[in-house]
Each structure stands twice: as structure tokens, then as C-alpha cells.
Amino acid sequence: LKELDDQNYLQEGKEDEFETGLSFISRKYISNRYNILALEKGNNAFMEELRTLKDFPEQIRSAMLRALPEMELVKYAGQSVSTEKHMQYRALIDQLIDETSKNEEQKYILILTSILESGQIIFNKVLVF
């Protein structure tokens, strides 16, 4: 998330790139943490699986189920939302990681790497369980 922040996408008006990065980070984390194929699913299928995950905080689940369709509209339909809304989405993912990491050490074992590929930053998280 820190590297996503450092890209300054929102300050540069690149909302779609910010939401794409945020979506990738959240799906990758959920894939690793809950052992599901979140990256391979479309938004509707991912939301359906999110509804059934065990040990997933209900407050975060509800917020994500509301946020995901809005994030998709920014990513794919070019819809614009306020900077405050983007920061709410980002805070939600931060809260997800904080509340669902199995222990304090695991939060810091999340290794965030980025590589430049085709002019876009690709994010990858590695989790140790």
C-alpha cells in the first residue's frame, strides 16, 4: 500500500491506475490469506466468494461488497469519485490486512515488490503463513 501511495496516482489524476493497484493488492492479499483464486475471478464471482468466506470480519465484508462495484466503475468505466472516497477504499484494505493478519509479525512479512512492465507498475505481495 505504501508503494501505491508513493506513485501519487491520485495527485496526477490517474484514478483508474490507483483503483487498479488497490484492487490488485486487496485481491492478492485475500487470495493468499484465504486460499482462494480472487485474482482469477470476475468482480461478481469474487463478491459471491467474499460473501461466503469464514473468519472474514463482517464489517469489512459489508464495506468491501459496497466498495467493489464502485471501484470497478472507476477502473473500467472511467467514473470519477472524490479523493476522500479513494482514501476510504485504501483505508478499508489497510484495515483488512490489520484485522486479518494472523499475528503482528505476519503484517511485516508481507513483502511488497514492484516491477516496471509495459509502462505500468505491477504489485505483488508474498505472505508467509
N, C-alpha and C positions, 0 to 999 in steps of 0.2 A: 504494500500500500504506500509505503514511503517513496519508493521509486515512481509509482504512478503520480503521486503528488509532485515529485520533482520534475516531471515532464511539463508541468504548467499548461496542460491542455485547456483547462477552463479559462485561464487568463488569455490564452490565444484564441478563444472562441471555438475550440475543437471539442465540442460536447460529445460528439459521436465517438471520438477516439477515447475520451475519458470513460464513457459508459462501456465501451468495448473492453477496455482494460479492466475495469471494475467487475464486469460480468465474468471475464475470464478468470480473474483471481478468485472470485467467490465460487464459481463452478469447480475450479481446480481444487480449492480447499475442501469443498463438500465432497467431491469425488474421492479424495484421499482420506478424509476423516470418516466418511460414512460408507466407503467402499461401494460407490455406485458410479455409473457411467454418465455423469452430469454433462460432460463436455460433448458427448456424442448425441445428446437428445435435443430436440427442438424445444422451444420455450414451453409449449403446452404439456409435453411429456415430462419435462423437467419439473414443472409445477405440480403435476399429478404425483410424481415420486416424492417431491418435497412434502406433500400433504401426509404421506404415509411413513416418513422416517421416524424411527424410535429415538428417544433421547435427544430430540431436537427441541430447543426451547420454544414453547408455544408463542410467546410474544414476538420472537424473531421470525418464526414461521409465518405468522399473520402479516407482519410488516413486509417480509420478502414477497409473499404472494400478492400484496398490493403494489409493491415497487417493480417487480419484474416486468409486467406488461408496459409500464411507463418507460422503463429503461430500454426495452425493445423498440419502442416508438422513437426514442432519441437515436438509437443505433441505426435503425433501418429506414425510418420514415422521415428523418431529418427534423423531427419535432424538437422544439426548444423548451427547456424548463429553466427555472431560476437557479442561480448558483447555490442558493440555500437548499434547494431540493437535491441537487447533486451531492452536496455535503451531507445531507441526511442519508442518502444512499450509501455514501462512503462510510459514515459512522455506523450504519447498520452492519456492514461487512466487518468492520473493526470489532463491533460488539459480538458478532457471530463467532469470530476467532477467539476473542477473550473468554466468552462463556462456554465454548465447546471444546477448547483445548483440554486434553486430559490432565495436564498439570502445568505448572508455571514454566518448567524447563522446556516443554514442548513448544510453547509460544515462541521461544527464541531459537528453536531448531528449524523453524520454518525458514528455509533458505530461499531468498528471492534473487533470481538471476535474470538478467535481461540480455538479449542479443538483438542486433540490428538485422532485420531480414526484410527485404523488399521495401525498405524505407519505413517500416513500422517496428515499433518496439513490441517484442513478444515476451510475456511474463511466464515464469514457471516457478512453482513452489514445490519443494520437496519436504515431505513430512516423515518423521521417524515416530513410529508408534511402539 
